[in-house]
Every structure is written in structure tokens, then in C-alpha cells.
């Protein structure tokens, strides 16, 4: 495995680690939004996976076996995610599926993987309830419930925030979940809300909502949005003279904000386990390798994809591939929960979530969020 990854493979001895009898391809599926409104996330996710797979294969693969990524575009659409999952699981016969990109799509497609007893691993799904689908559902994307309270706390401390306005997308599982978690965090922190406004995916004119928000005189705007709407919202807010800080969720944590909002991008607070300004050895090597391969800086979504591939590779190293696909899928599902790594996003391990109807749940990430603010065309870490 790549030297930048330090691993603790806790389950190895218990599982009886043996090498593969002969080299073969290990097929892993990737369902990513490579087109459509979520394409800016999906492209970075694909890049992160490809970089990690190439590094692992160059170092000898997994127990001498080559990782083969089977990549499909799910377009950020629920129906297409379902179709792609069916293809990857039943036709391509992958041992695991990474993706899909959006929480909406995960809610629709992950039950297919659960029913087929095929591990599914989300790297960008942060909405509540996804891992309650079942015990074959994993994610290393830290939930909004874990990140947003810390983001608000740090932003409020630095900006003297006493009251906020809230703006969120009300027709999307991810942005609605973000709103729910923002609301709870604000209540816990006893920060009053001056007004709550909504929008829909695909909207381009937010001036009516922003005018109401400005009139309510908040100290900050709490925003649960995907970047496609969030970028224009920040631009229009500044054009209206609404120059207070924005406190965003996971969907706003993308370097795309500097392209979409340009000089209006300053003053956006977000939280994530990953920051390009976090100068650990593991992260610095990842960033350098990513820039060398793609000639562009990585973002959180690329980093989480990169780490996810190493997490799965760590689990694959602890099992013996039998050639019986269903048995191999179950063995991988059993091995994954014990994997602990330190990668680009820092120290990582899983915790089991509660399942629906008393059934076993899937597995969420345990990581410490880093809070950042956009300033001068980059994210700056604040504490």
C-alpha cells in the first residue's frame, strides 16, 4: 500500500489473512455524477479514485491483484443512479460500489446494494439516514450532524454572531438534512433566527429571498445549498449589499466557489475533515500527487475518494478472494468496519449506525472537522 497511508488492520489475525492463490483483477464499481449539475463534485471524486488505484497498482496492487475501476456516470439523478447500481452489481459483478455522488441518489440506489448484499461506500453523502438503510452501507463523508455545530460555533466566535438568517434548498434530501441539522445546532447554541427562506434546485434568481434576509438584519447567513446554487447566492447577496458572513454546509466546501463567485467568495465558513491548508505529511503528498497528475488543486471530494480507495484496499488485504462473488462481497463487508487509517483527511475509523426497524445499520465516519473561511481566493483554517 502507498507509504503515505499508515494503517491499523485490527481484524487481520481474526480473519486469517492469506495471499491470493493467483493474480487477478479486483473489480470495484464507481457510480459518480460526471455530468449535470453535480458534475463538479463527480469529476473530483473520479480523479481521487483513479489516483489512488494507480498508486496501489503501481505498488503491487492488493495481495498482487490489480484493482480495476469500473466507472459509470449516474448524472446526479436518482433514476440513473438506480440503473447504474444495477449494472455494476448484476452485470459487471463488482465486489463493491463507490458512490453515488448526491445524498438524494444514495437514498434511492443504496437499497439495491443492501438487498444484493454488496458493499456500497459513499464518499460525498452526508445527509441523515443513509447508513440506516443497512449494514452493507458505508461512508467516509462525515455527516452534517457531526460537522455543522462546530462550523457554527467557530464562525460565531470569530464574527460576533448573535443572530442569523437561514436559507436552504427545500427539495433535496441533502440540503433539507443540512437545514435540519443547522436548525438543531442553532437551537443548542441559543442563536436566534431572524428569518428562514427557501429555494429549489435549478433556481437562478435569489434576490427576493436575499432582500428579505437583508431586511431582517442578521449577523450571518446560514446556507444549506449545493455549489451550483450556492455560488450565485453569494454573488447576488453581495450585489444587494448583504456583506455578512455565510456559514455553509458540505455542499459549499469546494474550490469551485472561487470560480462561481470570484471576488464575492470571501467570508464563507465551512467545516470538513479535510483542508488543502492542512500540512500533514499524508495530505501534502496527496496534494502534490494530485496536482502533478491533474494540473489542478484537489478538493474535499477528491481527498475523501482517495482515502476511501485506501480504506477498501486495506480491508481487501485482510481477506482471501475465493472466486465466489457473493462470498467475497460478504467477506469484504465483514472486514471493512475494523479498518483504521490515517490519510489525506486525517485519522479515520468507522462507527456503526442504527438501522431501520431494529435491523443492523451501516457505518459512518469518525473524524474531527476542520473549520475554514474563504479569504483571498483560498480556504484558511480557523479555530
ZADRENZA-881458 format. One record per residue (C-alpha): residue number from 0; residue in one letter; x, z, y. Coordinates in steps of 0.1 Angstrom, whole numbers, always signed. Layout:
BEGIN
pos:code:px:pz:py
NUM:A:X:Z:Y .
...
***
This chain:
BEGIN
pos:code:px:pz:py
0:X:+0:+0:+0 .
1:X:+11:-6:+36 .
2:X:+36:+20:+47 .
3:X:+16:+28:+79 .
4:X:-10:+44:+57 .
5:X:-4:+79:+43 .
6:X:-28:+87:+15 .
7:X:-40:+117:-5 .
8:X:-56:+103:-36 .
9:X:-73:+135:-48 .
10:X:-92:+121:-77 .
11:X:-63:+102:-93 .
12:X:-54:+126:-120 .
13:X:-90:+134:-129 .
14:X:-99:+97:-133 .
15:X:-69:+89:-155 .
16:X:-50:+63:-135 .
17:X:-37:+33:-154 .
18:X:-25:-1:-144 .
19:X:-45:-32:-149 .
20:X:-38:-50:-181 .
21:X:-31:-83:-163 .
22:X:-32:-95:-128 .
23:X:-65:-109:-114 .
24:X:-84:-113:-82 .
25:X:-104:-84:-70 .
26:X:-134:-99:-52 .
27:X:-147:-80:-22 .
28:X:-175:-93:+0 .
29:X:-177:-92:+38 .
30:X:-211:-97:+55 .
31:X:-203:-99:+92 .
32:X:-221:-113:+123 .
33:X:-198:-142:+131 .
34:X:-223:-159:+153 .
35:X:-252:-149:+175 .
36:X:-253:-120:+200 .
37:X:-233:-97:+177 .
38:X:-206:-122:+171 .
39:X:-181:-104:+194 .
40:X:-183:-74:+170 .
41:X:-182:-95:+138 .
42:X:-152:-116:+148 .
43:X:-131:-85:+154 .
44:X:-143:-70:+121 .
45:X:-134:-101:+102 .
46:X:-99:-101:+118 .
47:X:-93:-64:+109 .
48:X:-103:-70:+72 .
49:X:-82:-102:+69 .
50:X:-51:-85:+84 .
51:X:-54:-55:+60 .
52:X:-60:-77:+30 .
53:X:-30:-99:+38 .
54:X:-7:-69:+43 .
55:X:-19:-53:+10 .
56:X:-15:-86:-9 .
57:X:+20:-91:+6 .
58:X:+29:-57:-7 .
59:X:+18:-65:-43 .
60:X:-20:-62:-40 .
61:X:-38:-34:-58 .
62:X:-20:-25:-90 .
63:X:-6:-60:-90 .
64:X:-40:-76:-84 .
65:X:-48:-98:-54 .
66:X:-76:-88:-30 .
67:X:-99:-118:-24 .
68:X:-122:-116:+5 .
69:X:-155:-135:+2 .
70:X:-168:-138:+38 .
71:X:-203:-147:+49 .
72:X:-219:-149:+83 .
73:X:-251:-128:+85 .
74:X:-256:-138:+121 .
75:X:-266:-102:+132 .
76:X:-301:-109:+117 .
77:X:-319:-87:+92 .
78:X:-332:-116:+71 .
79:X:-299:-133:+70 .
80:X:-281:-100:+60 .
81:X:-305:-97:+31 .
82:X:-298:-132:+19 .
83:X:-260:-127:+23 .
84:X:-261:-95:+3 .
85:X:-280:-112:-25 .
86:X:-254:-140:-26 .
87:X:-224:-117:-25 .
88:X:-238:-93:-51 .
89:X:-255:-116:-76 .
90:X:-238:-150:-72 .
91:X:-202:-141:-60 .
92:X:-202:-110:-81 .
93:X:-181:-89:-57 .
94:X:-172:-54:-66 .
95:X:-181:-41:-31 .
96:X:-197:-54:+0 .
97:X:-184:-46:+35 .
98:X:-209:-48:+63 .
99:X:-233:-58:+78 .
100:X:-224:-55:+114 .
101:X:-255:-40:+130 .
102:X:-274:-9:+120 .
103:X:-307:-29:+121 .
104:X:-293:-52:+94 .
105:X:-279:-23:+74 .
106:X:-313:-7:+72 .
107:X:-327:-39:+58 .
108:X:-298:-50:+35 .
109:X:-282:-18:+22 .
110:X:-312:-10:-1 .
111:X:-303:-42:-20 .
112:X:-268:-29:-27 .
113:X:-281:+5:-36 .
114:X:-307:-10:-61 .
115:X:-279:-31:-76 .
116:X:-256:-1:-79 .
117:X:-230:-20:-58 .
118:X:-210:+0:-33 .
119:X:-217:-11:+3 .
120:X:-194:+0:+31 .
121:X:-203:-1:+68 .
122:X:-176:-2:+94 .
123:X:-198:-5:+125 .
124:X:-232:+11:+116 .
125:X:-237:+44:+135 .
126:X:-275:+48:+136 .
127:X:-291:+78:+119 .
128:X:-304:+74:+84 .
129:X:-283:+47:+70 .
130:X:-264:+68:+44 .
131:X:-297:+84:+34 .
132:X:-305:+51:+16 .
133:X:-285:+63:-14 .
134:X:-252:+73:-30 .
135:X:-237:+37:-31 .
136:X:-238:+36:+7 .
137:X:-206:+44:+26 .
138:X:-194:+41:+62 .
139:X:-163:+50:+82 .
140:X:-180:+43:+115 .
141:X:-186:+78:+130 .
142:X:-223:+85:+137 .
143:X:-237:+86:+172 .
144:X:-249:+121:+164 .
145:X:-212:+132:+160 .
146:X:-198:+113:+190 .
147:X:-223:+113:+218 .
148:X:-224:+151:+226 .
149:X:-186:+151:+231 .
150:X:-187:+120:+252 .
151:X:-214:+135:+275 .
152:X:-195:+168:+277 .
153:X:-162:+153:+288 .
154:X:-178:+128:+312 .
155:X:-199:+156:+328 .
156:X:-169:+178:+332 .
157:X:-148:+151:+349 .
158:X:-176:+138:+372 .
159:X:-195:+170:+380 .
160:X:-226:+156:+364 .
161:X:-257:+178:+369 .
162:X:-285:+153:+362 .
163:X:-286:+118:+346 .
164:X:-309:+88:+342 .
165:X:-313:+73:+308 .
166:X:-315:+35:+299 .
167:X:-319:+23:+264 .
168:X:-329:-7:+242 .
169:X:-362:+3:+226 .
170:X:-365:-25:+200 .
171:X:-333:-19:+180 .
172:X:-325:+7:+153 .
173:X:-290:+13:+167 .
174:X:-299:+17:+204 .
175:X:-331:+37:+196 .
176:X:-310:+61:+174 .
177:X:-285:+63:+203 .
178:X:-312:+73:+227 .
179:X:-325:+100:+203 .
180:X:-290:+115:+200 .
181:X:-284:+112:+237 .
182:X:-317:+130:+244 .
183:X:-308:+158:+220 .
184:X:-273:+162:+234 .
185:X:-286:+163:+270 .
186:X:-311:+190:+260 .
187:X:-284:+210:+242 .
188:X:-262:+208:+273 .
189:X:-291:+216:+296 .
190:X:-286:+184:+316 .
191:X:-319:+173:+331 .
192:X:-331:+136:+331 .
193:X:-343:+121:+363 .
194:X:-360:+90:+347 .
195:X:-360:+72:+314 .
196:X:-361:+34:+314 .
197:X:-361:+8:+285 .
198:X:-353:-28:+279 .
199:X:-354:-53:+249 .
200:X:-327:-72:+232 .
201:X:-321:-105:+249 .
202:X:-332:-93:+283 .
203:X:-310:-106:+312 .
204:X:-326:-91:+343 .
205:X:-325:-53:+346 .
206:X:-329:-49:+383 .
207:X:-364:-33:+381 .
208:X:-352:-6:+358 .
209:X:-320:-1:+377 .
210:X:-339:+1:+410 .
211:X:-360:+30:+396 .
212:X:-329:+47:+383 .
213:X:-311:+44:+417 .
214:X:-342:+59:+434 .
215:X:-341:+89:+411 .
216:X:-306:+97:+424 .
217:X:-288:+106:+391 .
218:X:-251:+117:+389 .
219:X:-246:+93:+360 .
220:X:-265:+68:+338 .
221:X:-267:+74:+301 .
222:X:-268:+39:+284 .
223:X:-276:+31:+248 .
224:X:-271:-6:+245 .
225:X:-252:-34:+227 .
226:X:-225:-50:+248 .
227:X:-245:-82:+253 .
228:X:-270:-64:+274 .
229:X:-247:-35:+285 .
230:X:-222:-57:+303 .
231:X:-248:-73:+326 .
232:X:-265:-40:+331 .
233:X:-233:-26:+346 .
234:X:-228:-57:+368 .
235:X:-263:-55:+382 .
236:X:-261:-18:+387 .
237:X:-230:-22:+409 .
238:X:-246:-51:+428 .
239:X:-275:-28:+436 .
240:X:-251:-1:+449 .
241:X:-256:+21:+419 .
242:X:-220:+32:+416 .
243:X:-223:+63:+394 .
244:X:-205:+66:+360 .
245:X:-221:+51:+329 .
246:X:-220:+71:+297 .
247:X:-223:+47:+268 .
248:X:-227:+48:+230 .
249:X:-208:+30:+203 .
250:X:-221:-4:+212 .
251:X:-204:-2:+246 .
252:X:-170:+6:+232 .
253:X:-155:-29:+233 .
254:X:-128:-47:+253 .
255:X:-155:-74:+258 .
256:X:-168:-52:+287 .
257:X:-138:-64:+308 .
258:X:-148:-100:+302 .
259:X:-185:-95:+307 .
260:X:-184:-71:+337 .
261:X:-149:-79:+351 .
262:X:-143:-58:+382 .
263:X:-177:-40:+377 .
264:X:-165:-25:+344 .
265:X:-148:+7:+358 .
266:X:-165:+40:+352 .
267:X:-178:+35:+317 .
268:X:-173:+66:+294 .
269:X:-174:+61:+256 .
270:X:-163:+80:+226 .
271:X:-147:+68:+194 .
272:X:-122:+80:+168 .
273:X:-100:+50:+179 .
274:X:-83:+42:+212 .
275:X:-58:+15:+220 .
276:X:-41:+41:+241 .
277:X:-36:+65:+211 .
278:X:+1:+62:+204 .
279:X:+3:+74:+168 .
280:X:+27:+56:+145 .
281:X:-1:+42:+124 .
282:X:-21:+30:+153 .
283:X:+9:+15:+171 .
284:X:+19:-5:+141 .
285:X:-17:-17:+136 .
286:X:-20:-28:+172 .
287:X:+14:-47:+171 .
288:X:+5:-65:+138 .
289:X:-30:-74:+151 .
290:X:-16:-88:+184 .
291:X:+11:-108:+165 .
292:X:-15:-124:+142 .
293:X:-44:-130:+166 .
294:X:-27:-131:+200 .
295:X:-53:-106:+214 .
296:X:-57:-69:+216 .
297:X:-78:-52:+188 .
298:X:-108:-31:+195 .
299:X:-125:-2:+177 .
300:X:-144:-25:+153 .
301:X:-112:-43:+142 .
302:X:-95:-9:+137 .
303:X:-123:+5:+116 .
304:X:-124:-26:+94 .
305:X:-87:-25:+89 .
306:X:-89:+12:+79 .
307:X:-119:+5:+56 .
308:X:-99:-20:+36 .
309:X:-72:+5:+30 .
310:X:-97:+32:+21 .
311:X:-112:+9:-6 .
312:X:-77:-2:-18 .
313:X:-68:+35:-22 .
314:X:-99:+40:-44 .
315:X:-92:+8:-64 .
316:X:-57:+21:-72 .
317:X:-72:+52:-89 .
318:X:-94:+32:-114 .
319:X:-89:+8:-142 .
320:X:-107:-25:-138 .
321:X:-124:-32:-171 .
322:X:-138:-66:-165 .
323:X:-173:-52:-169 .
324:X:-185:-58:-133 .
325:X:-212:-32:-133 .
326:X:-189:-6:-148 .
327:X:-162:-14:-122 .
328:X:-187:-11:-94 .
329:X:-198:+24:-106 .
330:X:-162:+34:-111 .
331:X:-153:+24:-75 .
332:X:-184:+43:-62 .
333:X:-173:+74:-80 .
334:X:-137:+71:-67 .
335:X:-144:+65:-31 .
336:X:-157:+99:-19 .
337:X:-124:+117:-27 .
338:X:-101:+93:-7 .
339:X:-84:+107:+23 .
340:X:-62:+86:+46 .
341:X:-45:+86:+79 .
342:X:-47:+52:+95 .
343:X:-52:+34:+128 .
344:X:-83:+56:+136 .
345:X:-66:+88:+126 .
346:X:-72:+112:+98 .
347:X:-102:+103:+77 .
348:X:-123:+117:+49 .
349:X:-159:+114:+36 .
350:X:-188:+139:+36 .
351:X:-219:+133:+16 .
352:X:-252:+128:+35 .
353:X:-286:+139:+24 .
354:X:-306:+113:+6 .
355:X:-343:+104:+9 .
356:X:-368:+121:-13 .
357:X:-343:+145:-27 .
358:X:-320:+118:-41 .
359:X:-283:+119:-36 .
360:X:-272:+104:-3 .
361:X:-243:+82:+7 .
362:X:-212:+91:+25 .
363:X:-204:+95:+63 .
364:X:-171:+97:+81 .
365:X:-154:+129:+91 .
366:X:-133:+121:+122 .
367:X:-125:+136:+156 .
368:X:-138:+115:+185 .
369:X:-116:+104:+214 .
370:X:-133:+102:+248 .
371:X:-122:+73:+271 .
372:X:-132:+59:+305 .
373:X:-127:+23:+317 .
374:X:-103:+22:+346 .
375:X:-83:-8:+360 .
376:X:-91:-31:+331 .
377:X:-84:-7:+302 .
378:X:-97:+24:+284 .
379:X:-80:+56:+295 .
380:X:-82:+87:+273 .
381:X:-97:+118:+289 .
382:X:-101:+153:+275 .
***
